[in-house]
Amino acid sequence: MKKIVITGATGLIGRELCKSLFTRGDELTIFSTSVEKAKAVLPFAKEVVEWKNYDKDYSVHLEGKDAVIHLAGASVAGKRWNQSYKKEIYDSRINTTRNLVSSIEKCEQKPEVFISASAIGFYGEREDSILSETSSAGNDFLSHVCIDWENASEQLEMLNVRRAIVRTGIVLSTDDGALKKMLLPFQLYVGGPLGNGKQWFSWIHLADIISLYLFLLDNKNLKGIFNAVSPQPVQMKTFAKILGKVLRKPSLFPVPKFILKLVMGESASAILASQKVKPGALLEAGFKFNYEDLELALIDLLKK
């Protein structure tokens, strides 16, 4: 049994990961901005800690824990980006990370491992380039968020805390996220690719990202950067075609780039960026994906 602190536990990945950890016998402490919501969604958690003041010392709740899994962060696709929401996207990741690090520093018995989410947004717009964990960062808003997010926990390595960073691709789930948003147009027979369809779409099945977190948690020799994407990225036009095939609906109506930008503003860049990302570090470490093939992944998700 491991004693684990989790942030962002009520989000898409957090909910499923907490269920998996609890099922296998781990003890969970949830850090949450909404205690009541966390208790309702995750009634099996041993403790729910209110986590709103990022200048406060939370070391008492981290002392003697085996692991910290940091998933907290405002949704990038949650709403149109204005300056206020961009600040929320940034602060909800960087300030929370800094708070966890400063609190861990004060612990006598520090966690063995700190696993933090990041995103393939780190790489920015890269057209057809194949991207590995050692590829350079982009130069847009999300790239800068990811750079600072990852750097905010770097000093843990000097404290002998193992650190793993999970650069997450597009997580496929019918509960939330990009796939759920794309389903309605297809169900109304007006589905199609977003933008010109040429951009690379690096995806991962929800079940695989849960397995991946458990893999990083349990393998004490693993640290550093890990791209959390299927080994088989596809172009958006291919994604839309396969989604239409699985749903038995046409994929004939692309949504032009200018329409997306008109509706979504700057946040449209998050779905229009071309990122052909490969999970080299995970494959080298021996991680096995259950869903490498997009069609099989969509069949699993949509035929349940």
C-alpha positions as CSV (number, residue, x, y, z in Angstrom):
1,M,0.0,0.0,0.0
2,K,1.2,3.5,-0.9
3,K,0.2,6.7,0.7
4,I,-0.5,9.1,-2.1
5,V,-1.3,12.8,-2.4
6,I,-3.2,13.8,-5.5
7,T,-4.2,17.2,-6.9
8,G,-6.6,17.7,-9.7
9,A,-8.4,14.6,-8.5
10,T,-11.9,15.6,-9.7
11,G,-10.7,16.1,-13.3
12,L,-11.0,13.5,-16.2
13,I,-7.7,11.8,-15.5
14,G,-7.8,12.3,-11.7
15,R,-11.2,10.6,-11.2
16,E,-10.1,7.4,-13.0
17,L,-6.7,7.4,-11.5
18,C,-8.0,7.7,-8.0
19,K,-10.4,4.8,-8.6
20,S,-7.6,2.6,-9.9
21,L,-5.3,3.5,-6.9
22,F,-8.0,2.9,-4.4
23,T,-9.0,-0.4,-6.0
24,R,-5.5,-1.7,-5.7
25,G,-5.3,-0.7,-2.0
26,D,-3.5,2.7,-1.9
27,E,-4.4,5.4,0.6
28,L,-5.4,8.7,-1.0
29,T,-5.1,12.3,0.3
30,I,-6.8,14.7,-2.0
31,F,-5.7,18.4,-2.3
32,S,-8.7,20.3,-3.7
33,T,-10.1,23.8,-4.1
34,S,-13.6,22.4,-3.6
35,V,-13.7,20.0,-0.6
36,E,-17.4,19.2,-0.9
37,K,-17.0,18.3,-4.6
38,A,-14.0,16.1,-4.0
39,K,-15.8,14.3,-1.1
40,A,-18.8,13.7,-3.3
41,V,-16.8,12.5,-6.4
42,L,-14.2,10.5,-4.4
43,P,-15.9,9.3,-1.2
44,F,-13.2,6.6,-0.6
45,A,-10.4,9.2,-0.1
46,K,-8.9,9.0,3.4
47,E,-8.5,12.7,3.6
48,V,-9.5,15.8,1.6
49,V,-7.5,18.9,2.2
50,E,-8.7,22.4,1.2
51,W,-6.0,23.8,-1.1
52,K,-6.6,27.4,-2.0
53,N,-3.9,29.4,-0.4
54,Y,-0.7,28.8,-2.3
55,D,1.5,30.7,0.1
56,K,0.5,28.3,2.9
57,D,2.7,25.5,4.2
58,Y,1.0,22.1,3.5
59,S,4.0,20.0,4.7
60,V,1.9,18.4,7.5
61,H,-0.2,16.7,4.8
62,L,2.8,15.6,2.8
63,E,5.0,14.3,5.6
64,G,5.6,10.6,5.3
65,K,3.7,10.2,2.0
66,D,5.1,7.9,-0.7
67,A,4.1,9.9,-3.7
68,V,2.6,13.2,-5.0
69,I,0.7,13.1,-8.3
70,H,0.1,16.7,-9.5
71,L,-2.8,17.0,-12.0
72,A,-4.2,20.4,-11.1
73,G,-4.8,23.1,-13.7
74,A,-7.6,25.1,-15.2
75,S,-8.9,23.6,-18.5
76,V,-7.2,24.9,-21.5
77,A,-10.3,24.4,-23.6
78,G,-12.6,25.5,-20.7
79,K,-13.5,28.9,-22.1
80,R,-12.4,31.6,-24.5
81,W,-9.0,33.0,-23.5
82,N,-8.9,36.5,-22.3
83,Q,-6.1,37.9,-20.2
84,S,-7.8,36.9,-16.9
85,Y,-8.3,33.3,-18.0
86,K,-4.8,33.0,-19.4
87,K,-3.6,34.1,-16.0
88,E,-5.8,31.4,-14.4
89,I,-4.4,28.7,-16.8
90,Y,-0.8,29.8,-15.8
91,D,-1.3,30.3,-12.1
92,S,-3.3,27.1,-11.5
93,R,-0.3,25.2,-12.8
94,I,2.8,27.1,-11.8
95,N,1.7,28.5,-8.4
96,T,0.3,25.2,-7.3
97,T,3.5,23.4,-8.3
98,R,5.7,25.9,-6.4
99,N,3.5,25.5,-3.4
100,L,3.9,21.7,-3.4
101,V,7.7,22.0,-3.9
102,S,8.1,24.5,-1.0
103,S,5.9,22.3,1.2
104,I,7.9,19.1,0.3
105,E,11.1,21.0,1.1
106,K,9.9,21.4,4.7
107,C,9.1,17.6,5.2
108,E,11.5,15.5,7.2
109,Q,10.4,12.4,5.4
110,K,9.9,13.5,1.8
111,P,7.8,11.6,-0.8
112,E,9.8,9.2,-2.9
113,V,8.3,10.4,-6.2
114,F,6.7,13.5,-7.6
115,I,4.7,12.9,-10.8
116,S,3.5,16.0,-12.6
117,A,1.3,16.5,-15.6
118,S,2.5,18.7,-18.4
119,A,1.3,18.8,-22.0
120,I,2.5,18.3,-25.6
121,G,1.6,22.0,-25.9
122,F,5.2,22.3,-24.8
123,Y,6.3,21.8,-28.4
124,G,4.1,24.4,-30.0
125,E,3.2,24.4,-33.7
126,R,5.7,22.0,-35.5
127,E,4.1,21.0,-38.8
128,D,5.4,17.5,-39.8
129,S,8.4,17.3,-37.5
130,I,8.6,14.1,-35.4
131,L,8.8,15.2,-31.8
132,S,10.6,13.3,-29.0
133,E,11.1,14.1,-25.3
134,T,14.4,15.9,-26.3
135,S,12.8,18.2,-28.9
136,S,12.9,21.9,-28.2
137,A,10.0,23.9,-26.8
138,G,7.7,26.1,-28.9
139,N,7.3,29.8,-28.5
140,D,3.6,30.4,-27.9
141,F,1.5,30.9,-24.8
142,L,1.0,27.2,-24.0
143,S,4.6,26.4,-24.6
144,H,5.7,29.0,-22.1
145,V,3.1,27.7,-19.6
146,C,4.5,24.2,-20.0
147,I,8.1,25.3,-19.7
148,D,7.5,27.2,-16.4
149,W,5.2,24.3,-15.2
150,E,8.0,21.8,-15.7
151,N,10.8,24.0,-14.3
152,A,8.8,24.8,-11.2
153,S,9.4,21.3,-9.8
154,E,13.0,21.0,-11.0
155,Q,14.6,21.6,-7.6
156,L,13.0,18.5,-6.2
157,E,15.8,16.5,-7.9
158,M,18.3,18.2,-5.6
159,L,16.2,17.0,-2.6
160,N,16.5,13.3,-3.9
161,V,12.8,13.2,-4.8
162,R,12.3,11.2,-8.0
163,R,10.6,13.4,-10.6
164,A,8.6,12.3,-13.6
165,I,6.9,14.8,-16.0
166,V,4.0,13.5,-18.1
167,R,3.6,15.6,-21.3
168,T,0.0,14.6,-22.1
169,G,-1.5,14.5,-25.6
170,I,-5.2,14.6,-26.5
171,V,-6.9,12.2,-24.0
172,L,-9.7,10.3,-25.6
173,S,-12.8,9.7,-23.5
174,T,-16.5,9.9,-23.9
175,D,-16.8,11.5,-20.5
176,D,-15.0,14.8,-21.3
177,G,-12.4,16.4,-23.5
178,A,-11.9,16.7,-27.3
179,L,-13.7,13.5,-28.3
180,K,-16.8,14.3,-26.4
181,K,-16.9,17.8,-28.1
182,M,-16.5,16.3,-31.6
183,L,-19.2,13.7,-31.2
184,L,-22.2,16.0,-31.5
185,P,-21.5,17.3,-35.0
186,F,-21.0,13.7,-36.2
187,Q,-24.2,12.6,-34.6
188,L,-26.0,15.4,-36.4
189,Y,-24.4,14.3,-39.7
190,V,-22.3,17.5,-40.0
191,G,-19.0,16.1,-38.7
192,G,-15.6,16.6,-40.2
193,P,-12.0,17.6,-39.5
194,L,-11.1,20.8,-37.7
195,G,-9.1,23.3,-39.7
196,N,-7.4,22.1,-42.9
197,G,-7.1,18.6,-41.5
198,K,-3.4,18.4,-42.1
199,Q,-2.3,19.0,-38.6
200,W,-1.0,16.1,-36.6
201,F,-3.2,14.9,-33.8
202,S,-1.3,13.1,-31.0
203,W,-3.8,11.2,-28.9
204,I,-4.0,8.7,-26.0
205,H,-6.8,6.4,-24.7
206,L,-7.9,7.3,-21.2
207,A,-7.2,3.7,-20.0
208,D,-3.6,4.0,-21.3
209,I,-2.8,7.2,-19.5
210,I,-4.1,5.7,-16.2
211,S,-1.9,2.7,-16.8
212,L,1.0,5.0,-17.6
213,Y,0.7,6.9,-14.2
214,L,0.7,3.6,-12.3
215,F,3.7,2.5,-14.3
216,L,5.7,5.6,-13.4
217,L,4.6,5.4,-9.8
218,D,5.7,1.8,-9.3
219,N,9.0,1.8,-11.3
220,K,11.5,3.5,-9.1
221,N,14.1,3.8,-11.7
222,L,12.0,6.0,-14.0
223,K,12.4,9.7,-14.0
224,G,12.5,12.7,-16.4
225,I,10.2,13.6,-19.3
226,F,7.6,11.2,-20.8
227,N,5.4,11.9,-23.8
228,A,2.0,10.4,-23.0
229,V,0.7,9.7,-26.5
230,S,0.0,6.7,-28.6
231,P,2.9,5.6,-30.8
232,Q,0.6,6.1,-33.8
233,P,-0.4,9.8,-34.2
234,V,-2.7,10.7,-37.1
235,Q,-3.5,13.8,-39.1
236,M,-6.8,15.5,-38.1
237,K,-8.4,14.5,-41.5
238,T,-7.6,10.8,-40.7
239,F,-8.9,11.2,-37.2
240,A,-12.2,12.6,-38.5
241,K,-12.5,9.9,-41.2
242,I,-11.9,7.1,-38.7
243,L,-14.3,8.6,-36.2
244,G,-17.0,8.8,-38.9
245,K,-16.3,5.2,-39.8
246,V,-16.7,4.0,-36.2
247,L,-19.9,6.0,-35.7
248,R,-21.2,5.1,-39.2
249,K,-21.6,8.8,-40.0
250,P,-20.1,10.9,-42.8
251,S,-17.0,13.1,-42.3
252,L,-17.7,15.6,-45.0
253,F,-17.9,19.0,-43.2
254,P,-14.6,20.5,-42.2
255,V,-14.7,23.4,-39.8
256,P,-12.6,26.2,-41.3
257,K,-9.7,27.7,-39.3
258,F,-11.2,31.2,-39.4
259,I,-14.5,29.9,-37.9
260,L,-12.7,28.2,-35.0
261,K,-10.7,31.4,-34.4
262,L,-13.9,33.5,-34.5
263,V,-15.7,31.2,-32.0
264,M,-12.8,30.3,-29.8
265,G,-10.3,33.1,-30.1
266,E,-6.7,32.4,-29.3
267,S,-7.7,29.1,-27.6
268,A,-8.3,27.7,-31.1
269,S,-4.5,27.4,-31.4
270,A,-4.6,24.5,-28.9
271,I,-6.6,22.3,-31.4
272,L,-5.1,23.6,-34.6
273,A,-1.4,23.2,-33.7
274,S,0.3,20.3,-35.5
275,Q,2.3,18.1,-33.1
276,K,3.5,14.7,-34.3
277,V,4.7,13.4,-31.0
278,K,6.2,10.0,-30.2
279,P,6.4,8.3,-26.8
280,G,10.0,7.1,-27.0
281,A,10.9,7.3,-23.3
282,L,7.9,5.2,-22.3
283,L,8.5,2.5,-25.0
284,E,12.2,2.4,-24.0
285,A,11.1,1.9,-20.4
286,G,9.0,-1.1,-21.4
287,F,5.5,0.4,-21.2
288,K,2.9,-1.5,-23.2
289,F,0.0,0.5,-24.7
290,N,-3.3,-1.3,-24.9
291,Y,-4.6,1.1,-27.6
292,E,-1.9,2.0,-30.2
293,D,-4.4,2.0,-33.1
294,L,-6.9,4.8,-33.3
295,E,-9.7,2.8,-34.8
296,L,-9.5,0.1,-32.0
297,A,-9.4,2.9,-29.4
298,L,-12.5,4.6,-30.7
299,I,-14.3,1.3,-31.1
300,D,-13.6,0.5,-27.4
301,L,-14.7,4.0,-26.3
302,L,-17.8,4.3,-28.5
303,K,-19.2,0.8,-28.5
304,K,-19.6,0.5,-24.8
